[in-house]
């Protein structure tokens, strides 16, 4: 019954228009947009088969990239591990929670957490090999925690002495970009505002941030 109404408003014309959380291919006449908006909204609600719901996870969210790499078998990620603290590098990425890492750091006199992003182009975002060399020279235990997954960029990095870690995006909600990072750092350093990718700890107690370790 809505066929004639849809054709009247050029339903099959482009470009696509976003209304009420849906994408539908109708085009409104600018001179009558205000009067037709409510009417067209009703048509949209009653003809869901012509529309597409927006994905819960944006294309570049950590949940989406994790799912893509999991399907391709390019990355091996382990969740809910309880014995990651003393491991040396291997081909597994350990997805961890902020409080788990804080407890692990308490076993070491001095340690550094590098919150690494494969897409960061800032001068402070150094390669993992450079950061490992810096930690070796300053007697820091290095823990590299990935914000997001990218097998290609990770593959060209010099790996650290310890395994790669990632933020447990299932525990730390990740439907929106950076939400999981804020949740993770809030749990890792609950009394401090996150201000830098390099976090220094003394026996598990947060000491300071650093944005440039060169």
N, C-alpha and C positions, 0 to 999 in steps of 0.2 A: 504493500500500500504506500510505501514511502518512495517508490521508484520515481514517480513523477515529481515529487517534491525535491528529491535529490538532484535530478537533472535540471530542474528549474534554477538551482543555484550552482550549476556547473560542477557537480560533484567529482567528475572525472578529470577535471583540469588540474594543472600544476600551477604554482608550487604547493607543497604540503603546508598546512597550517596547524599550529598547536593550539588546542582548546581544552581546558579542563583536565589536563594530564594525558590526553590522547593525541595521536597524530592522524589526521584524516585529510584526504585529498579533495577539499572543497576550496572555492575561492569566493570571498565576499566582495560585493560592490561597496566601495568606500562610502558612497553617499547614503547607503541604507544600512550600514554596519550595525549601528546601535539598535535599530528595530528588529533586525534579523538575528541578532546574537542569541537571544533567549530561545527563539524558535529553532535555530540550528542546534543549539545545545540539547534540546529535547530530542531531536532526530538522532544526534550522536549517541545519546544514552540508550535509545531504543534500537539502534542498529550497530551494536558492538562488533558484528561480524565484518564491518567495513573499516574498522579502526585497529590500531595496534597499541597495546599497553606499553608504557615506558618500562624498561628493565629496572629491576630493583637495584642492581649494581651498575654504576657507570662503567663504560668500556675499559677505563684504565685503573679501576679500583684493584686493591690487592686480592680481593676474593675472585675477581674475574680473571686476572692474570694467573693466579694459582690454578684455577680450574683449567685454563688453556694449556698450561705446561704439564699439568697432571694427565690430560688426555693424550698429549704427545709423548709422554714418558721422558721428557727432557730433564726433569728435576725430581729428586727423591727427597720428600719432606716427611719428617716424623713428628707427630704430635704426642703430647703427654709423656715425654721421656723424663725419667727421674734420675738418670745417671749421666747427664751431659756435662757436668761441671769439670771433670778431669780428663775428658776425652781429647785426643789429638785429632788433627785434620783427617777427615774421611769424606766419602762422596755423599753423605747425608746432610741435609739442612735440618736443624732442630728448631721447631717452632716453639717458642717459650713465652711465658707470661712475665710481666714486670716483677712481680714478687718472687718468682722463682730465680730470676737472675740476681736480684738483690741478695737473696740468701746465699747464692753461689759465690758472689763477690766477697762475702764475709770471710771466706777461707784464704784470701790473699791479702798481703800487706798493702800492695798498691796495684791498682788495675785501671784500665781504660775501657770504656764502652764507646765504640764508634758506630753511630747510627748511620748506616751507609745507604745511599739511594743510587740506583744505577743511572738515573736521569738527571742528577744534579750537575750543573755546569759552573757553579760558583768556584772561586779560587780556593775556598776552604775545603772543597770536596776532593780530597786526595785519593790516589789509587790505594788499594788495600796493601800492596807490597810496601809502599812508602810508609804507611802508618805502622806496619809491623816492624820495619827497621827503626822507626822512631821509638816505639815501645821497647824494643830490645836494648836500645842505647840508654833508655831512662829507667829500665827495670820495672816496666809496667806489664802486667798480664793483659793481653788484648782480647776483647770479645767483640767481634763484628756482628752487628744485628742489622739485618736487611729490612728496609721499609717496604720494598716491593720486590717482586720476582722478575728477573730477566736473564734467561739462560745464556743469550749471546754475549751480553756485556760481562756477566759473571765469568764466562769461559775464558776471557782474555786477561783476567786479573791474576796476579800472583797470590795464591791462596795463603791465608794466615796459618799459624801453627796449630790453632784450635779449629774446630769445625765452624762452618758458617751457621749463624743463628738467624732466625726471622721472628717477627712479631706474630704471635698466635692470633690470627685474624678471626678465628672462630670465637675465642674468648674475649678478645678486644674488638668490639664491634667495628665492622669495616664497610658498611654500605655507602659511606661517603669518603672521599679522599681525605687523608690525614686524620680522620677520626680515630683510627686504631693507633696512630702514633701518639696522639694526645692521651689516650687511655693508658697506653703502655708506659709512657714517661711519668704520668701521674702516679702510677703504681710503683715504678722504679725509684723515683725521687719525690715522694708525696709532699714534702715540705718545701719544695723548690719549683719554680716555674721553669719550664724547658726553654733554654736559650742558646743551645749550641749542639753540634753533632758529636763533639768529643766531651765525654763526661769522665772525670777523674774520681776514683774512690779510694779510700783508705780503710782497709779491713771491712769493706761493705758499707761504710759511711760515706755519703756523697761529700766531695771536697769542693769541686769547682767545675765550671764549663770552660771550654776553649774552642774558639772557631778557627784558630790558626796555630798549628803545631810545628810549622817549619822553622 
